[in-house]
Amino acid sequence: MRISFTVEPDPGRARRAIRATMGGKLLRMYVLGAVLAAVGIVMFANDVASGAAPAAIGAGVFCFPWLVSRAAAQAKTGLLGETVTYDLTDVDVQAHTKSLNVGYTWESVQAVKETPEFWILTVAKINPLVLPWTELPPAAAAEARAFLVARGLLAANHISTP
């Protein structure tokens, strides 16, 4: 198998990729921020002078995930901000930009999470590699999916459609 495809930078897709890879962590941040803000507002409403501090901290924690995903999506370098060429072979998967080259052998890929737009490849404790599989031509996407299923990285019963 040799599949190569190029993806132009898209801030919207970059934000979705960040949310897909960090979904649970971002949700926990939103919840923690909301709880802190609510506690602070209740304290402030009950004339507790220090209630403004938890409210302000909570608002900051609540906004942090949105700010991080927005800042990363606006970055002009790396896999989210440059034109990326992905190469999938029988041996490895690689992503190339002008400033960055990332590659993993399939043996080092521990899991692949499938979302409606991405395949998220997890390798040890390293940042995941996000493949926007919807950017592949349908025949190439089917071939890559069959390869991932054969390696046991994707479930066979889920059908991806771009």
N, C-alpha and C positions, 0 to 999 in steps of 0.2 A: 504494500500500500504506500502510495506517495500522494498526499493531498497538500496543496499549497494554495492559500488564499490571502488576500490583502484587505484590510479593514481601515477605512479612513476614520480619523478621530471624530467623535460625536459626544458632546458634553452630556446629553440626555442618557445615552447608552452607558457612559462612564458612571453616572450617578446610580443607574440601575445595577450595574456590575458591583459597585461598592455595597449597595444595599443587599444584593444577593449573597455576597461573601461574608458580610458582617451582620446579617439580619438579626440574629438573636441578641448580639451585643448591643446593637443600636436600639432595639426594642427595650432592653433592660435599662438603657440610659434614659430613654423617654419616660419610662415608668418611674424611675428613681427621681428624675427631675420634677415630674408632676407631683409626686408624693411630697417631696421637700417643699415645693412651692405651696402646696395646699396646707401643709403644717405651718409654714411661715405666715400665710394669710390668716389662718385661724388664730395663731398667736398674736398677730398684729391687731386683728379685729377684737381680741379680748384684752387690749391695752397692755400686752407684754412688749416692752420696749425692744427686746432683742428679736422680735418676730420678723423684722425686715431682713435680717441676715439670711435665715433659711429660705425666705421667699426669693431673694435675689440669687442665692446659690442655686436654688431649684430651677429658676428661670434659665440660668446659664447652662446647667446640666441638661435641661430639656432641649435647648437650642443647639448644643454641641454636636450631636450627630448630623443635623442638617448642615451646619457650618463645615464640618469635616468632609462630608460627601460633596458638597458644593466646591470647596477649595480643591479637592483632589480632581474633580471633574474639570476644573478650569486650569489645571496644571498643563504646562506646555511641553513636558518631557515625560518619558516613560510610556508604558503600555496604554495609559488612558489618554495621553495628550498628543501622541504622534501616530503617523501611519504605521500600522503593524502588519507584518507578514508572518502568518502562522504556517508552519510546516509540520505535518503529521506523517510519520513513517512507521514502519513495522518496529523500529528500534526506539524512537523517541518522539517527543513533541517539542517544538521550538517556537519562540516568538522573537522576532527581530524588529528593531527600530533603529533610527540613526544613532541613538544614544545608549541603547540597551539591548542585550541579547540574553534571553532566558531559555533554558532547555532542561528537560527532564527525561530520563529513560523511563519506559513504561513500567519497568520493574520497581522503580522508586515511587510511582504513583500509588498511593494507598487507597484512594476512593475518588469517585467522580459523582458529584451531585448534579442532577439535571433540573433545570428550571425551564420555563417556557421560552427563554431567550438564550441561556448560557449553559455550558458544561463547565463546572467548577472543579478543577483538578487539585486534589489535596496531596501534598508531599511533605511528610514528617511535620515539623513545626514551622516550615517555611511558608511564606505567604502563598496563597493559592494562585494558580494560573487560571484565568477566566477565558474560555473560548466562546466567542459569540457564534454558536453553531447556526443561527438563523441567517448568517451572512454567507454560508456555504451554498453552492448550487444544490438542489434537492438530491441529485444522484450522489454527489460527494458526501452530503450529510448522511445519507442512508448507508454508504460504505463505511464511513467513520463510526457511525452508531453500531453497525454490525461488528466492527472490530472491537469496540469497547465492550459490547455484550459478550463476545467470544472470550475476552480477557477477564470477564467477571466483574467489570467495573460499572456497568449499567444493567438495570433490570431488563429482561427480554420482553416483558409484557407491556412496557410503556412505549407508546408510539409517539415519536416526535414529529411535529409538522410545523414547518416554518410559516 
